[in-house]
């Protein structure tokens, strides 16, 4: 009987000595937390894990236990073996030296010549014997860690664990559970099976932080009874729920709060598309002691506290260019919109740039493309004749 993906993952991790754990660039809290929890369990099992991400973590995630263990580079060194058949060639002396760019190996033998087939050079292994990728829809989302080290991915077994429906099933083994609330929820079962014991305080805090971050504190539609049951067990195991909530939701810099107020005061809204948009200039940042770096925090706060926004477009000036930032509800296929706009996806946002347009023209062009994308989802207003009879 064939093993399930969970069973295959369990066996692959048990056999691994030096696993590499990877998360997408500009990662969400769910990917970060699940990777760190896995990292801690693997260390307990006397393995030599490394967790890496192409980009730095957002400030709000720096409270997570062991976050300093995340590196931003991986080693693509490969161990090679130079073999000589000593049964045919009796070696009497061996030495080596490096001369410039060359390593010269010297050996003496009693035979006058060595057959070419007696000597071989073979790659043995990379520094990593297993790659575990968490919360990434595809390999490209890993950023430069993938593009600069493609050989590792082609020659090392890869495990892909995710809960997003957009996942491309790129691993040798794929555990993609779209019913789960988060990658952290999926990984919790694997960790308990690996360690053979309930989560400790650090791991419980990480798993709970991942779930809370991904579900907007249990408000998303993906939350199910299993999610609440797991959360309760994590709190019982020592997860610091108060610290998680404080860092994820209650520590907004004053500049961000002022920027949110400015965005709300300038915001436009189209109820037919559940579409909001706003244009910010340099004065809007300067007068509120904010900067374009605060945009993401401001957008997250707005969309997390509004049930009427499915899409939020923000266009703003940054130095000498115009930048567009679109937050898009997960029910939409972001890849189709990226193909239309260009740019790239960072967390749940699409970031794209002006092609020499002024800010006003850039806003108009982005809105036109966005409405075309949203048109199939346009809401049909209910006329009085079509409205349900509430008195019957």
C-alpha positions in Angstrom: 0.0 0.0 0.0 1.4 3.4 -1.0 2.4 5.8 1.7 0.4 9.0 2.1 2.1 12.4 1.6 2.3 12.8 5.4 3.9 9.4 5.9 6.4 10.0 3.1 7.3 13.4 4.6 7.7 11.7 8.0 10.1 9.1 6.6 12.1 11.6 4.5 12.7 13.8 7.5 13.7 10.9 9.7 16.3 9.9 7.2 17.6 13.4 6.6 20.7 14.7 8.4 21.0 18.2 7.0 17.6 19.6 5.9 17.2 23.0 4.4 13.9 24.8 5.3 12.9 27.6 2.9 10.1 30.2 2.9 9.0 32.7 0.3 10.6 36.1 0.0 8.8 38.9 1.9 7.2 36.1 4.0 3.9 36.1 5.8 3.8 35.3 9.5 2.4 31.8 8.8 5.4 30.7 6.7 7.9 32.2 9.2 6.3 30.6 12.2 5.8 27.2 10.7 9.5 27.2 9.5 10.8 28.1 12.9 8.7 25.5 14.6 10.0 22.8 12.3 13.6 24.1 12.8 13.3 23.7 16.6 11.9 20.2 16.4 14.6 19.1 13.9 17.3 20.4 16.3 15.7 18.4 19.1 16.1 15.4 16.9 19.9 16.0 16.6 19.7 17.0 13.0 21.5 20.0 11.4 18.7 22.1 10.0 19.0 25.5 8.3 16.1 27.9 7.7 16.5 30.6 5.1 14.6 33.4 3.4 15.7 35.7 0.5 14.5 38.9 2.3 14.4 40.3 5.8 11.4 39.8 8.0 8.9 42.5 8.6 9.4 44.2 12.0 6.1 42.9 13.5 7.5 39.3 13.2 10.7 40.0 15.1 9.2 38.9 18.4 8.9 35.3 17.2 11.1 32.8 19.1 14.3 31.8 17.2 13.7 34.4 14.4 17.4 35.2 14.5 18.1 31.7 13.2 16.8 32.6 9.8 19.6 33.2 7.3 19.4 35.0 4.0 21.8 32.8 2.0 22.4 29.1 1.4 25.6 27.2 0.6 25.7 25.6 -2.9 28.9 23.8 -2.1 29.1 20.3 -3.4 31.3 17.5 -2.0 33.3 15.8 -4.7 35.2 12.5 -4.5 38.4 12.0 -6.6 38.8 8.2 -6.8 41.9 6.2 -7.9 41.8 2.4 -8.2 44.7 1.6 -5.9 44.3 -2.1 -6.6 45.8 -1.5 -10.0 48.0 1.4 -9.0 50.1 1.0 -5.8 50.4 4.6 -4.4 53.7 5.3 -2.6 53.4 9.0 -2.0 50.6 11.6 -2.0 50.6 15.4 -1.7 48.9 18.5 -3.1 49.3 22.3 -3.4 47.3 25.2 -4.8 49.0 27.2 -7.5 46.9 30.2 -8.5 43.4 29.0 -9.6 44.5 25.4 -9.8 44.8 22.6 -7.2 47.5 20.2 -8.1 47.5 16.7 -6.6 50.7 14.7 -6.8 51.1 11.0 -6.2 53.7 8.4 -7.0 53.0 4.9 -8.2 55.2 2.0 -9.2 53.5 1.6 -12.6 54.7 3.6 -15.6 51.2 4.7 -16.6 47.7 5.0 -15.1 44.7 4.0 -17.2 42.1 6.7 -17.6 39.3 4.4 -16.3 41.2 4.0 -13.0 40.6 7.7 -12.1 37.2 9.2 -11.6 35.7 12.5 -10.2 32.1 12.3 -8.9 29.9 14.7 -6.9 28.8 13.0 -3.7 26.3 15.4 -2.2 25.4 19.0 -1.5 25.5 20.4 2.0 21.8 19.6 2.3 20.2 16.2 1.8 16.5 17.5 1.9 14.7 20.7 1.1 11.4 21.5 2.9 9.5 24.5 1.4 6.7 26.0 3.5 3.9 28.3 2.4 5.2 29.0 -1.1 3.0 28.6 -4.2 6.0 27.9 -6.5 9.8 27.8 -6.5 10.1 31.3 -8.1 8.4 32.9 -5.0 11.6 31.9 -3.0 13.4 34.7 -4.9 17.1 34.8 -5.3 17.6 31.7 -3.0 16.1 29.7 -5.8 17.5 31.6 -8.9 21.0 31.6 -7.5 21.1 27.9 -6.5 19.0 26.0 -9.0 21.3 23.0 -9.0 20.5 22.3 -5.4 16.8 22.0 -6.2 17.3 19.7 -9.1 19.6 17.3 -7.2 18.0 17.3 -3.7 14.6 15.8 -2.8 12.0 18.5 -2.1 9.0 18.5 0.2 6.3 21.1 -0.5 3.9 22.0 2.3 1.2 24.6 1.8 -2.5 25.4 2.3 -3.1 27.8 -0.7 -5.1 26.6 -3.7 -2.7 28.4 -6.0 0.1 26.0 -5.1 1.8 24.4 -8.2 2.7 21.0 -6.6 6.4 21.5 -7.5 7.8 19.1 -4.9 8.8 15.5 -5.0 6.3 15.1 -2.2 3.4 17.6 -2.0 1.2 18.1 1.1 -1.2 20.9 0.0 -4.3 21.0 2.2 -6.6 23.8 1.1 -9.1 22.9 3.9 -6.5 23.8 6.6 -6.5 27.3 8.0 -2.8 27.7 7.6 0.5 26.0 6.9 1.2 26.2 10.6 -1.9 24.0 11.2 -0.6 21.4 8.7 2.9 21.4 10.1 1.7 21.0 13.7 0.6 17.4 13.1 3.9 16.5 11.4 5.9 18.0 14.3 4.0 16.1 17.0 4.5 12.9 15.1 8.2 13.6 14.7 8.9 14.6 18.3 6.5 12.1 19.9 5.4 14.6 22.4 3.1 17.7 22.7 4.6 21.1 21.7 6.7 23.0 24.2 6.2 26.7 25.0 8.3 28.1 22.1 6.9 25.7 19.5 3.3 26.3 20.7 3.8 30.1 20.5 5.1 29.8 16.9 2.3 27.5 15.7 -0.4 29.7 17.3 1.3 32.9 15.9 1.2 31.4 12.4 -2.5 30.5 12.7 -3.5 33.9 14.1 -1.5 35.7 11.5 -2.9 33.8 8.6 -6.5 33.8 9.8 -6.5 37.5 10.9 -7.1 36.3 14.5 -9.6 33.5 13.6 -11.7 35.7 11.3 -11.1 34.1 7.9 -13.4 31.7 6.3 -10.8 28.9 6.4 -11.1 28.6 10.2 -12.8 25.4 11.2 -13.5 23.5 14.5 -10.2 21.7 14.1 -8.4 25.1 14.1 -10.1 26.2 17.4 -9.3 22.8 19.0 -5.6 23.1 18.0 -5.5 26.7 19.2 -6.8 25.7 22.6 -4.3 22.9 23.0 -1.5 25.3 22.0 -2.6 27.8 24.7 -2.7 24.9 27.2 0.9 24.0 26.1 2.1 27.5 27.0 1.6 29.5 23.8 1.8 33.2 24.7 -1.4 34.5 23.0 -1.2 37.9 24.6 2.3 38.6 23.2 1.2 37.4 19.8 -1.9 39.7 19.6 0.1 42.6 21.0 2.8 42.3 18.4 0.6 41.5 15.4 -2.2 43.9 16.0 -1.6 46.4 18.9 1.8 47.9 18.2 1.2 50.3 15.3 3.6 53.3 15.2 1.9 56.7 15.4 3.1 57.5 11.9 1.2 54.5 10.5 -2.0 55.5 12.4 -1.8 59.0 11.0 -1.2 57.6 7.5 -4.3 55.3 7.9 -6.3 58.4 8.7 -5.0 60.2 5.5 -5.8 57.2 3.4 -9.3 56.9 4.7 -9.9 60.7 4.1 -8.8 60.4 0.5 -10.3 57.0 -0.3 -12.7 56.3 -3.2 -15.0 53.3 -3.3 -16.9 51.4 -6.0 -19.5 49.1 -4.4 -20.1 47.2 -7.7 -16.6 45.8 -7.4 -16.0 46.1 -3.7 -13.1 48.2 -4.9 -11.4 51.0 -3.0 -8.6 53.1 -4.3 -6.5 56.0 -3.1 -3.7 58.3 -4.4 -1.0 59.6 -2.2 1.7 62.2 -2.9 4.9 63.0 -1.2 3.2 65.6 1.0 0.8 63.0 2.4 3.8 61.1 3.8 5.8 64.1 4.9 2.9 65.8 6.8 2.2 62.6 8.7 5.8 61.8 9.5 5.3 58.6 7.5 7.2 57.0 4.5 6.3 54.6 1.7 7.7 51.8 3.9 4.6 52.3 6.1 2.2 51.5 3.3 2.0 47.8 4.0 1.1 48.2 7.7 -1.5 50.8 6.9 -3.1 48.6 4.2 -3.2 45.6 6.4 -4.9 47.5 9.1 -7.6 48.9 6.7 -8.5 45.6 5.0 -8.5 43.6 8.2 -11.1 46.0 9.7 -13.4 46.3 6.7 -15.8 43.7 5.4 -16.6 45.8 2.3 -13.2 45.8 0.6 -12.3 43.0 -1.7 -9.6 45.0 -3.5 -7.6 48.1 -2.5 -5.5 50.0 -4.9 -2.9 52.5 -3.6 -0.8 54.5 -5.9 1.9 56.8 -4.5 5.0 58.7 -5.2 8.4 57.3 -4.1 11.4 59.4 -5.1 11.1 59.9 -8.8 8.7 57.0 -9.6 5.1 56.1 -9.2 4.3 52.8 -7.5 1.1 50.8 -7.4 0.1 48.5 -4.5 -2.9 46.2 -4.8 -4.3 44.2 -1.9 -6.5 41.5 -3.3 -8.8 39.1 -1.5 -7.6 35.5 -1.8 -10.6 34.4 -3.8 -9.1 36.1 -6.8 -6.3 34.7 -9.0 -3.5 37.2 -8.4 -1.4 35.6 -11.2 -3.8 36.8 -13.9 -3.8 40.3 -12.6 0.1 40.3 -12.4 0.1 39.2 -16.1 -2.0 42.3 -16.9 -0.2 44.8 -14.7 3.3 43.5 -14.5 5.1 43.7 -11.2 5.3 41.0 -8.6 3.4 39.5 -5.7 4.7 40.4 -2.2 2.7 38.6 0.6 -1.0 39.2 -0.4 -0.2 42.4 -2.4 0.8 43.1 -6.0 3.4 45.8 -6.4 4.0 47.3 -9.8 5.7 50.4 -11.2 5.0 53.3 -13.5 6.3 53.2 -17.1 7.0 56.9 -17.2 3.4 58.0 -16.4 2.5 60.9 -14.1 0.7 59.8 -10.9 -2.8 60.8 -12.2 -2.4 58.9 -15.5 -0.8 56.0 -13.7 -3.9 55.8 -11.4 -6.3 55.9 -14.3 -4.5 53.2 -16.2 -4.2 50.9 -13.2 -7.9 51.4 -12.4 -9.0 50.6 -15.9 -7.0 47.3 -15.9 -8.2 46.5 -12.5 -11.9 46.9 -13.4 -11.4 44.7 -16.5 -9.9 42.1 -14.2 -12.8 42.4 -11.7 -15.6 42.6 -14.3 -16.5 38.9 -14.2 -17.0 39.3 -10.4 -19.1 42.5 -10.7 -22.1 42.6 -8.4 -25.5 43.0 -10.0 -27.5 45.6 -8.1 -30.9 44.2 -6.9 -33.8 46.2 -8.2 -36.9 46.8 -6.0 -38.8 44.2 -8.0 -36.1 41.6 -7.5 -35.6 42.3 -3.8 -36.9 39.5 -1.5 -40.1 40.2 0.3 -39.1 40.6 3.9 -42.7 40.7 5.1 -43.7 37.2 3.8 
